[in-house]
């Protein structure tokens, strides 16, 4: 027999509001496209009087019309999917697969080590069992700066990761957390 946690959905699909307004706007754009195509079809120039330019314009307008019609499939009835991450953990905690995450970098000037290290710390702070997640850094440039940054980050991670889990910190990226404009964080509500 299924328990309550097994029957609870892992995501919800919600319709996005404002569809009526978009459909009115789409109808006016469709009418405009049809009028342009009608104009193009009824004003065909005689041979030699700019027919090449007319063909180019007609082809471009037909391409635009086809592209616009195709893109309406995702815009006509938009939906948003909201996932329930806590339900996933409740349902599959012991059956979650191991995950390997690779972070690649090459040039310490184009990709500053602080950004790379912040990315690695964010990934390590995922709400995922720590024994089932592995994070690898591929440094194609072999930068000593990135190496020492990662060395320091490993010591910082010993404090940062338990801190994130204890106080349920979001976002878990140190760069985002410490750059918030408020300057203070509410640490009074610990995760239970």
Secondary structure, DSSP 8 states (H G I E B T S, - for coil): ---HHHHS-SEEEEE-S-HHHHHHHHHHHHHHHHHHHHHHHH----TTSSHHHHHHHHHHHHHHHHHHHHHHHHHTT-EEEEE-HHHHHHHHGGG---EEEEEEE--TTTS-HHHHHHHHHHHHTSSS-GGGEEEEEEETT--HHHHHHHHHHHHHHHHHHHHHHHHT-SS--HHHHHT-TT------S---
